[in-house]
Amino acid sequence: MELSAAIEMINRMQFLKGDLSGERLPIRPPWALTETRFIAQCSRCGDCVQACADGLIQVGRGGFPQIDFSAGGCDFCRACVEVCKPQALCLDTAANAAPWVLGVSILDSCLSLNGVVCRACGEACEPRAIRFRPEVGGVARPLLNREACTGCGACFAICPVKAVKILPVKPRDQAA
């Protein structure tokens, strides 16, 4: 991606922080509009924060809601969407839209990658996007099926060494 194209897709705060890739965008609640449209439309009322029974939606920078996966994974109950009066969270049931465009990666600090038996992330992954492949003479290594991953964050919350990273797969303003 060219630098000029990257700069057009980020906001002023990201530019000042040196985040030209857009990777450090906060993760918005499920079914959020593109980042630019979300910021313009969200009234910062906090209704989605209150509606999240799991406590995953927190008040972030500027009073805008964002997801904190440290408390657990999103079950996609849609309560946040139902209470969003300005429709910054908007579920298009006809299009069967994905809740967000997030991806998971396993960092080198993963216990299994370092010879310690741990399968916590795989056990927490309901769609079974994380599986473990046994190796001769070693422990099982995690394998990701990115197509099966919903980005729910259950693997992040359960990892004892925080070796799971969740990021937008592509900048939100490019998402369809």
N, CA and C atoms as a LAMMPS dump frame, in Angstrom:
ITEM: TIMESTEP
0
ITEM: NUMBER OF ATOMS
528
ITEM: BOX BOUNDS ff ff ff
-5.0000000000000000e+02 5.0000000000000000e+02
-5.0000000000000000e+02 5.0000000000000000e+02
-5.0000000000000000e+02 5.0000000000000000e+02
ITEM: ATOMS id mol type element x y z
1 1 1 N 0.856 -1.179 0
2 1 2 C 0 0 0
3 1 3 C 0.896 1.235 0
4 2 1 N 0.586 2.178 -0.825
5 2 2 C 1.349 3.398 -0.895
6 2 3 C 1.089 4.256 0.324
7 3 1 N 2.071 5.055 0.711
8 3 2 C 1.953 5.916 1.869
9 3 3 C 0.789 6.886 1.727
10 4 1 N 0.597 7.467 0.56
11 4 2 C -0.491 8.438 0.383
12 4 3 C -1.854 7.775 0.555
13 5 1 N -2.007 6.538 0.083
14 5 2 C -3.274 5.816 0.25
15 5 3 C -3.501 5.49 1.712
16 6 1 N -2.444 5.101 2.427
17 6 2 C -2.573 4.782 3.847
18 6 3 C -2.967 6.024 4.641
19 7 1 N -2.386 7.162 4.321
20 7 2 C -2.686 8.385 5.056
21 7 3 C -4.137 8.799 4.844
22 8 1 N -4.686 8.57 3.667
23 8 2 C -6.076 8.919 3.416
24 8 3 C -7.041 8.08 4.249
25 9 1 N -6.635 6.859 4.651
26 9 2 C -7.523 5.955 5.369
27 9 3 C -7.42 6.078 6.881
28 10 1 N -6.513 6.9 7.388
29 10 2 C -6.361 7.022 8.826
30 10 3 C -6.814 8.396 9.283
31 11 1 N -7.084 8.502 10.576
32 11 2 C -7.495 9.794 11.097
33 11 3 C -6.287 10.559 11.641
34 12 1 N -6.525 11.762 12.091
35 12 2 C -5.448 12.626 12.561
36 12 3 C -4.716 12.024 13.762
37 13 1 N -5.474 11.422 14.701
38 13 2 C -4.853 10.841 15.886
39 13 3 C -3.909 9.703 15.505
40 14 1 N -4.32 8.879 14.551
41 14 2 C -3.453 7.792 14.114
42 14 3 C -2.177 8.355 13.475
43 15 1 N -2.324 9.398 12.688
44 15 2 C -1.168 10.016 12.049
45 15 3 C -0.194 10.54 13.097
46 16 1 N -0.726 11.234 14.109
47 16 2 C 0.128 11.797 15.146
48 16 3 C 0.817 10.711 15.977
49 17 1 N 0.165 9.555 16.111
50 17 2 C 0.76 8.439 16.845
51 17 3 C 1.678 7.601 15.963
52 18 1 N 1.759 7.92 14.666
53 18 2 C 2.609 7.178 13.753
54 18 3 C 2.01 5.872 13.274
55 19 1 N 0.696 5.716 13.389
56 19 2 C 0.025 4.487 12.955
57 19 3 C -0.446 4.658 11.518
58 20 1 N 0.484 4.621 10.574
59 20 2 C 0.13 4.816 9.18
60 20 3 C -0.539 3.596 8.569
61 21 1 N -0.455 2.453 9.237
62 21 2 C -1.073 1.235 8.713
63 21 3 C -2.542 1.135 9.082
64 22 1 N -2.973 1.846 10.104
65 22 2 C -4.354 1.737 10.556
66 22 3 C -4.59 0.506 11.402
67 23 1 N -3.525 -0.189 11.805
68 23 2 C -3.669 -1.414 12.585
69 23 3 C -4.038 -1.158 14.031
70 24 1 N -3.798 0.026 14.529
71 24 2 C -4.071 0.28 15.934
72 24 3 C -5.424 0.959 16.154
73 25 1 N -6.302 0.82 15.195
74 25 2 C -7.657 1.338 15.381
75 25 3 C -8.318 0.582 16.515
76 26 1 N -9.118 1.256 17.322
77 26 2 C -9.852 0.514 18.341
78 26 3 C -10.851 -0.42 17.67
79 27 1 N -11.119 -1.531 18.3
80 27 2 C -12.111 -2.463 17.776
81 27 3 C -13.468 -1.978 18.254
82 28 1 N -14.305 -1.626 17.329
83 28 2 C -15.644 -1.128 17.644
84 28 3 C -16.583 -2.3 17.912
85 29 1 N -17.746 -2.04 18.49
86 29 2 C -18.712 -3.122 18.718
87 29 3 C -19.111 -3.788 17.405
88 30 1 N -19.654 -5.002 17.493
89 30 2 C -20.035 -5.697 16.27
90 30 3 C -21.045 -4.906 15.444
91 31 1 N -20.956 -5.076 14.162
92 31 2 C -21.819 -4.434 13.172
93 31 3 C -21.695 -2.904 13.167
94 32 1 N -20.509 -2.406 13.557
95 32 2 C -20.255 -0.969 13.492
96 32 3 C -20.077 -0.553 12.031
97 33 1 N -20.453 0.657 11.735
98 33 2 C -20.219 1.224 10.408
99 33 3 C -18.717 1.369 10.199
100 34 1 N -18.309 1.744 9.008
101 34 2 C -16.894 2.009 8.779
102 34 3 C -16.438 3.065 9.788
103 35 1 N -15.158 3.082 10.101
104 35 2 C -14.654 3.944 11.177
105 35 3 C -15.062 5.401 11.005
106 36 1 N -14.884 5.951 9.835
107 36 2 C -15.235 7.353 9.598
108 36 3 C -16.724 7.587 9.813
109 37 1 N -17.549 6.708 9.262
110 37 2 C -19.003 6.843 9.423
111 37 3 C -19.428 6.587 10.866
112 38 1 N -18.767 5.641 11.528
113 38 2 C -19.087 5.345 12.923
114 38 3 C -18.846 6.573 13.802
115 39 1 N -17.689 7.2 13.656
116 39 2 C -17.35 8.392 14.448
117 39 3 C -18.344 9.514 14.169
118 40 1 N -18.739 9.673 12.921
119 40 2 C -19.678 10.732 12.559
120 40 3 C -21.084 10.464 13.099
121 41 1 N -21.482 9.207 13.167
122 41 2 C -22.855 8.876 13.514
123 41 3 C -23.073 8.548 14.995
124 42 1 N -22.069 8.024 15.672
125 42 2 C -22.209 7.618 17.073
126 42 3 C -22.398 8.846 17.957
127 43 1 N -23.426 8.805 18.796
128 43 2 C -23.708 9.938 19.686
129 43 3 C -22.991 9.81 21.027
130 44 1 N -22.282 8.723 21.249
131 44 2 C -21.571 8.451 22.504
132 44 3 C -22.515 8.401 23.698
133 45 1 N -23.72 7.908 23.462
134 45 2 C -24.74 7.851 24.51
135 45 3 C -24.453 6.793 25.565
136 46 1 N -23.705 5.76 25.21
137 46 2 C -23.375 4.703 26.15
138 46 3 C -24.406 3.59 26.246
139 47 1 N -25.453 3.659 25.44
140 47 2 C -26.475 2.612 25.488
141 47 3 C -25.911 1.237 25.154
142 48 1 N -25.01 1.17 24.19
143 48 2 C -24.425 -0.126 23.819
144 48 3 C -23.542 -0.667 24.943
145 49 1 N -22.882 0.226 25.658
146 49 2 C -22.05 -0.187 26.794
147 49 3 C -22.929 -0.835 27.856
148 50 1 N -24.057 -0.192 28.143
149 50 2 C -24.988 -0.724 29.142
150 50 3 C -25.643 -2.022 28.673
151 51 1 N -25.884 -2.156 27.379
152 51 2 C -26.583 -3.328 26.849
153 51 3 C -25.709 -4.574 26.799
154 52 1 N -24.405 -4.421 26.827
155 52 2 C -23.503 -5.56 26.722
156 52 3 C -23.437 -6.302 28.053
157 53 1 N -24.152 -7.413 28.127
158 53 2 C -24.219 -8.205 29.365
159 53 3 C -22.864 -8.789 29.749
160 54 1 N -21.988 -8.998 28.771
161 54 2 C -20.673 -9.573 29.044
162 54 3 C -19.638 -8.521 29.444
163 55 1 N -19.984 -7.239 29.336
164 55 2 C -19.07 -6.166 29.705
165 55 3 C -17.919 -5.982 28.739
166 56 1 N -18.087 -6.418 27.502
167 56 2 C -17.013 -6.293 26.517
168 56 3 C -16.933 -4.898 25.914
169 57 1 N -18.055 -4.216 25.837
170 57 2 C -18.058 -2.875 25.257
171 57 3 C -17.734 -1.879 26.364
172 58 1 N -16.671 -1.144 26.155
173 58 2 C -16.188 -0.161 27.123
174 58 3 C -16.177 1.221 26.478
175 59 1 N -16.15 2.245 27.309
176 59 2 C -16.018 3.607 26.8
177 59 3 C -14.543 3.834 26.512
178 60 1 N -14.256 4.193 25.269
179 60 2 C -12.878 4.393 24.842
180 60 3 C -12.552 5.87 24.663
181 61 1 N -11.496 6.121 23.949
182 61 2 C -11.011 7.479 23.687
183 61 3 C -12.109 8.325 23.049
184 62 1 N -12.306 9.502 23.561
185 62 2 C -13.309 10.417 23.037
186 62 3 C -14.733 10.04 23.42
187 63 1 N -14.88 9.037 24.283
188 63 2 C -16.211 8.61 24.691
189 63 3 C -16.878 7.625 23.75
190 64 1 N -16.139 7.196 22.718
191 64 2 C -16.687 6.253 21.753
192 64 3 C -16.554 4.829 22.28
193 65 1 N -17.534 3.976 22.006
194 65 2 C -17.457 2.592 22.477
195 65 3 C -16.424 1.794 21.702
196 66 1 N -15.771 0.9 22.424
197 66 2 C -14.821 -0.018 21.811
198 66 3 C -14.862 -1.327 22.575
199 67 1 N -14.329 -2.361 21.955
200 67 2 C -14.363 -3.7 22.531
201 67 3 C -13.098 -3.95 23.353
202 68 1 N -13.288 -4.571 24.513
203 68 2 C -12.184 -5.027 25.357
204 68 3 C -12.366 -6.527 25.553
205 69 1 N -11.595 -7.323 24.812
206 69 2 C -11.725 -8.771 24.855
207 69 3 C -11.134 -9.401 26.108
208 70 1 N -10.514 -8.629 26.988
209 70 2 C -9.906 -9.23 28.177
210 70 3 C -10.95 -9.833 29.109
211 71 1 N -12.196 -9.422 29.001
212 71 2 C -13.262 -9.962 29.853
213 71 3 C -13.873 -11.239 29.281
214 72 1 N -13.66 -11.517 28.007
215 72 2 C -14.237 -12.708 27.389
216 72 3 C -14.489 -12.49 25.919
217 73 1 N -15.249 -13.395 25.338
218 73 2 C -15.562 -13.329 23.92
219 73 3 C -16.977 -12.833 23.68
220 74 1 N -17.193 -12.269 22.516
221 74 2 C -18.514 -11.76 22.129
222 74 3 C -19.381 -12.926 21.668
223 75 1 N -20.612 -12.975 22.159
224 75 2 C -21.528 -14.038 21.742
225 75 3 C -22.48 -13.568 20.641
226 76 1 N -22.279 -12.346 20.162
227 76 2 C -23.063 -11.781 19.066
228 76 3 C -24.565 -11.812 19.366
229 77 1 N -24.913 -11.406 20.588
230 77 2 C -26.314 -11.416 21.018
231 77 3 C -27.139 -10.315 20.356
232 78 1 N -26.489 -9.321 19.803
233 78 2 C -27.099 -8.204 19.084
234 78 3 C -27.774 -7.174 19.983
235 79 1 N -27.605 -7.281 21.286
236 79 2 C -28.216 -6.319 22.198
237 79 3 C -27.692 -4.908 21.942
238 80 1 N -26.422 -4.774 21.624
239 80 2 C -25.84 -3.455 21.356
240 80 3 C -26.47 -2.83 20.112
241 81 1 N -26.702 -3.639 19.104
242 81 2 C -27.296 -3.149 17.854
243 81 3 C -28.737 -2.69 18.108
244 82 1 N -29.46 -3.454 18.893
245 82 2 C -30.869 -3.155 19.157
246 82 3 C -31.074 -1.835 19.891
247 83 1 N -30.105 -1.42 20.725
248 83 2 C -30.266 -0.181 21.489
249 83 3 C -29.613 1.029 20.824
250 84 1 N -28.942 0.832 19.709
251 84 2 C -28.219 1.924 19.046
252 84 3 C -29.184 2.789 18.24
253 85 1 N -29.65 3.871 18.857
254 85 2 C -30.602 4.769 18.193
255 85 3 C -30.004 5.514 17.001
256 86 1 N -28.753 5.993 17.078
257 86 2 C -28.193 6.686 15.897
258 86 3 C -27.775 5.737 14.78
259 87 1 N -27.905 4.445 14.99
260 87 2 C -27.579 3.405 14.012
261 87 3 C -26.121 3.432 13.556
262 88 1 N -25.229 3.719 14.504
263 88 2 C -23.803 3.576 14.237
264 88 3 C -23.438 2.096 14.24
265 89 1 N -24.281 1.3 14.903
266 89 2 C -24.213 -0.158 14.841
267 89 3 C -25.442 -0.58 14.059
268 90 1 N -25.224 -1.197 12.934
269 90 2 C -26.345 -1.466 12.044
270 90 3 C -26.212 -2.855 11.433
271 91 1 N -27.131 -3.731 11.789
272 91 2 C -27.127 -5.101 11.285
273 91 3 C -28.034 -5.195 10.073
274 92 1 N -27.443 -5.577 8.958
275 92 2 C -28.202 -5.777 7.729
276 92 3 C -28.525 -7.261 7.631
277 93 1 N -29.687 -7.654 8.115
278 93 2 C -30.056 -9.072 8.145
279 93 3 C -30.215 -9.644 6.74
280 94 1 N -30.599 -8.84 5.78
281 94 2 C -30.77 -9.32 4.409
282 94 3 C -29.431 -9.735 3.798
283 95 1 N -28.386 -9 4.13
284 95 2 C -27.061 -9.288 3.572
285 95 3 C -26.31 -10.335 4.381
286 96 1 N -26.845 -10.723 5.548
287 96 2 C -26.191 -11.681 6.437
288 96 3 C -24.746 -11.25 6.689
289 97 1 N -24.587 -9.98 7.021
290 97 2 C -23.272 -9.378 7.183
291 97 3 C -22.536 -9.925 8.398
292 98 1 N -21.22 -10.076 8.251
293 98 2 C -20.38 -10.489 9.366
294 98 3 C -20.366 -9.361 10.391
295 99 1 N -20.22 -9.692 11.662
296 99 2 C -20.25 -8.662 12.692
297 99 3 C -19.083 -7.685 12.616
298 100 1 N -17.96 -8.135 12.145
299 100 2 C -16.789 -7.278 11.979
300 100 3 C -15.764 -8.009 11.138
301 101 1 N -14.725 -7.299 10.76
302 101 2 C -13.678 -7.888 9.936
303 101 3 C -12.414 -7.946 10.787
304 102 1 N -12.368 -8.968 11.661
305 102 2 C -11.233 -9.137 12.561
306 102 3 C -10.519 -10.439 12.259
307 103 1 N -9.261 -10.463 12.586
308 103 2 C -8.489 -11.68 12.418
309 103 3 C -7.652 -11.948 13.654
310 104 1 N -7.277 -13.183 13.812
311 104 2 C -6.502 -13.617 14.964
312 104 3 C -5.139 -14.084 14.491
313 105 1 N -4.129 -13.804 15.28
314 105 2 C -2.815 -14.397 15.038
315 105 3 C -2.254 -14.857 16.38
316 106 1 N -1.43 -15.869 16.323
317 106 2 C -0.805 -16.424 17.518
318 106 3 C 0.633 -15.911 17.559
319 107 1 N 0.995 -15.278 18.651
320 107 2 C 2.327 -14.703 18.8
321 107 3 C 3.344 -15.765 19.21
322 108 1 N 4.613 -15.443 19.055
323 108 2 C 5.692 -16.38 19.385
324 108 3 C 5.74 -16.737 20.869
325 109 1 N 5.106 -15.964 21.72
326 109 2 C 5.103 -16.242 23.159
327 109 3 C 4.11 -17.336 23.554
328 110 1 N 3.368 -17.882 22.579
329 110 2 C 2.408 -18.958 22.83
330 110 3 C 3.096 -20.112 23.558
331 111 1 N 2.464 -20.598 24.61
332 111 2 C 3.05 -21.694 25.383
333 111 3 C 3.288 -22.926 24.522
334 112 1 N 2.322 -23.291 23.682
335 112 2 C 2.476 -24.468 22.824
336 112 3 C 3.638 -24.319 21.848
337 113 1 N 3.86 -23.127 21.371
338 113 2 C 4.985 -22.898 20.46
339 113 3 C 6.326 -22.955 21.187
340 114 1 N 6.266 -22.93 22.524
341 114 2 C 7.48 -22.958 23.329
342 114 3 C 7.605 -24.243 24.144
343 115 1 N 6.945 -25.293 23.69
344 115 2 C 7.119 -26.601 24.299
345 115 3 C 6.301 -26.874 25.553
346 116 1 N 5.349 -26.022 25.871
347 116 2 C 4.505 -26.211 27.049
348 116 3 C 3.111 -26.614 26.574
349 117 1 N 2.571 -27.668 27.155
350 117 2 C 1.25 -28.133 26.745
351 117 3 C 0.188 -27.125 27.19
352 118 1 N -0.508 -26.549 26.217
353 118 2 C -1.61 -25.626 26.479
354 118 3 C -2.504 -25.642 25.25
355 119 1 N -3.77 -25.821 25.472
356 119 2 C -4.735 -25.784 24.371
357 119 3 C -5.934 -24.918 24.738
358 120 1 N -5.718 -23.967 25.62
359 120 2 C -6.813 -23.136 26.121
360 120 3 C -7.544 -22.407 25.004
361 121 1 N -6.82 -21.827 24.072
362 121 2 C -7.465 -21.064 23.003
363 121 3 C -8.314 -21.961 22.114
364 122 1 N -7.819 -23.133 21.806
365 122 2 C -8.561 -24.068 20.969
366 122 3 C -9.819 -24.568 21.654
367 123 1 N -9.736 -24.782 22.953
368 123 2 C -10.903 -25.238 23.703
369 123 3 C -11.966 -24.151 23.823
370 124 1 N -11.548 -22.894 23.849
371 124 2 C -12.492 -21.778 23.961
372 124 3 C -13.097 -21.386 22.623
373 125 1 N -12.504 -21.855 21.535
374 125 2 C -12.931 -21.453 20.19
375 125 3 C -14.124 -22.288 19.729
376 126 1 N -15.314 -21.7 19.827
377 126 2 C -16.538 -22.415 19.457
378 126 3 C -16.592 -22.819 17.98
379 127 1 N -16.184 -21.946 17.051
380 127 2 C -16.226 -22.377 15.64
381 127 3 C -15.063 -23.296 15.25
382 128 1 N -14.209 -23.611 16.203
383 128 2 C -13.048 -24.478 15.979
384 128 3 C -12.099 -23.926 14.923
385 129 1 N -11.889 -22.623 14.977
386 129 2 C -10.948 -21.983 14.066
387 129 3 C -9.51 -22.208 14.522
388 130 1 N -9.331 -22.594 15.786
389 130 2 C -7.996 -22.912 16.295
390 130 3 C -7.992 -24.396 16.659
391 131 1 N -7.114 -25.101 15.997
392 131 2 C -6.934 -26.536 16.277
393 131 3 C -5.456 -26.773 16.555
394 132 1 N -5.154 -27.945 17.046
395 132 2 C -3.77 -28.254 17.374
396 132 3 C -3.292 -29.466 16.601
397 133 1 N -2.108 -29.34 16.007
398 133 2 C -1.5 -30.418 15.223
399 133 3 C -0.379 -31.039 16.052
400 134 1 N -0.509 -32.324 16.367
401 134 2 C 0.561 -32.994 17.121
402 134 3 C 1.831 -33.096 16.275
403 135 1 N 2.96 -32.993 16.932
404 135 2 C 4.242 -33.141 16.262
405 135 3 C 4.997 -34.277 16.923
406 136 1 N 5.74 -34.998 16.147
407 136 2 C 6.529 -36.102 16.677
408 136 3 C 7.564 -35.549 17.653
409 137 1 N 7.56 -36.102 18.862
410 137 2 C 8.543 -35.695 19.867
411 137 3 C 8.298 -34.329 20.469
412 138 1 N 7.177 -33.723 20.187
413 138 2 C 6.915 -32.392 20.729
414 138 3 C 5.47 -32.247 21.158
415 139 1 N 5.106 -31.061 21.455
416 139 2 C 3.719 -30.787 21.832
417 139 3 C 2.952 -30.326 20.601
418 140 1 N 1.651 -30.311 20.727
419 140 2 C 0.808 -29.884 19.608
420 140 3 C 0.963 -28.381 19.368
421 141 1 N 0.979 -28.008 18.104
422 141 2 C 1.124 -26.596 17.719
423 141 3 C -0.217 -26.063 17.234
424 142 1 N -0.528 -24.8 17.533
425 142 2 C -1.81 -24.239 17.087
426 142 3 C -1.835 -23.98 15.586
427 143 1 N -2.969 -24.285 14.98
428 143 2 C -3.212 -24.004 13.569
429 143 3 C -4.46 -23.146 13.472
430 144 1 N -4.396 -22.088 12.701
431 144 2 C -5.532 -21.179 12.545
432 144 3 C -6.245 -21.432 11.222
433 145 1 N -7.558 -21.461 11.284
434 145 2 C -8.381 -21.482 10.084
435 145 3 C -9.047 -20.106 10.032
436 146 1 N -8.443 -19.178 9.323
437 146 2 C -8.908 -17.792 9.304
438 146 3 C -10.322 -17.651 8.739
439 147 1 N -10.702 -18.54 7.831
440 147 2 C -12.052 -18.465 7.27
441 147 3 C -13.109 -18.821 8.311
442 148 1 N -12.776 -19.7 9.234
443 148 2 C -13.73 -20.118 10.266
444 148 3 C -13.782 -19.146 11.44
445 149 1 N -12.77 -18.3 11.581
446 149 2 C -12.685 -17.378 12.717
447 149 3 C -13.753 -16.295 12.62
448 150 1 N -14.508 -16.119 13.704
449 150 2 C -15.525 -15.067 13.767
450 150 3 C -14.991 -13.794 14.398
451 151 1 N -13.798 -13.853 14.983
452 151 2 C -13.242 -12.695 15.665
453 151 3 C -13.91 -12.441 17.004
454 152 1 N -14.508 -13.46 17.598
455 152 2 C -15.266 -13.281 18.844
456 152 3 C -14.393 -12.897 20.03
457 153 1 N -13.121 -13.264 20.021
458 153 2 C -12.209 -12.879 21.086
459 153 3 C -12.116 -13.848 22.248
460 154 1 N -12.834 -14.958 22.213
461 154 2 C -12.781 -15.918 23.315
462 154 3 C -11.362 -16.454 23.51
463 155 1 N -10.629 -16.613 22.431
464 155 2 C -9.257 -17.114 22.515
465 155 3 C -8.333 -16.102 23.19
466 156 1 N -8.588 -14.838 22.991
467 156 2 C -7.777 -13.785 23.599
468 156 3 C -7.946 -13.789 25.111
469 157 1 N -9.187 -13.849 25.547
470 157 2 C -9.492 -13.756 26.971
471 157 3 C -8.929 -14.929 27.755
472 158 1 N -8.884 -16.102 27.169
473 158 2 C -8.506 -17.311 27.883
474 158 3 C -6.997 -17.569 27.888
475 159 1 N -6.272 -16.972 26.974
476 159 2 C -4.838 -17.251 26.847
477 159 3 C -4.082 -16.787 28.095
478 160 1 N -3.382 -17.716 28.78
479 160 2 C -2.699 -17.349 30.024
480 160 3 C -1.507 -16.415 29.832
481 161 1 N -0.946 -16.356 28.626
482 161 2 C 0.213 -15.49 28.392
483 161 3 C -0.081 -14.375 27.391
484 162 1 N -1.356 -14.2 27.046
485 162 2 C -1.789 -13.161 26.1
486 162 3 C -1.012 -13.235 24.79
487 163 1 N -0.928 -14.464 24.253
488 163 2 C -0.21 -14.698 23.001
489 163 3 C -1.13 -14.645 21.789
490 164 1 N -2.353 -14.194 21.983
491 164 2 C -3.299 -14.071 20.876
492 164 3 C -3.463 -12.589 20.571
493 165 1 N -3.355 -12.254 19.303
494 165 2 C -3.5 -10.861 18.861
495 165 3 C -4.722 -10.786 17.949
496 166 1 N -5.581 -9.816 18.205
497 166 2 C -6.776 -9.628 17.381
498 166 3 C -6.694 -8.244 16.753
499 167 1 N -6.764 -8.225 15.423
500 167 2 C -6.647 -6.971 14.675
501 167 3 C -7.663 -6.953 13.536
502 168 1 N -7.992 -5.753 13.057
503 168 2 C -8.798 -5.703 11.834
504 168 3 C -8.036 -6.374 10.693
505 169 1 N -8.741 -7.163 9.877
506 169 2 C -8.107 -7.839 8.743
507 169 3 C -7.706 -6.825 7.699
508 170 1 N -8.521 -5.813 7.489
509 170 2 C -8.203 -4.727 6.587
510 170 3 C -8.776 -3.463 7.196
511 171 1 N -8.237 -2.303 6.826
512 171 2 C -8.776 -1.08 7.396
513 171 3 C -10.287 -1 7.2
514 172 1 N -10.975 -0.586 8.254
515 172 2 C -12.43 -0.569 8.26
516 172 3 C -13.035 0.271 7.148
517 173 1 N -12.392 1.33 6.743
518 173 2 C -12.967 2.162 5.705
519 173 3 C -12.857 1.531 4.332
520 174 1 N -12.137 0.419 4.221
521 174 2 C -12.088 -0.313 2.961
522 174 3 C -13.081 -1.447 2.952
523 175 1 N -13.556 -1.837 4.141
524 175 2 C -14.486 -2.969 4.234
525 175 3 C -15.782 -2.642 3.526
526 176 1 N -16.309 -3.631 2.895
527 176 2 C -17.568 -3.429 2.168
528 176 3 C -18.737 -3.372 3.112
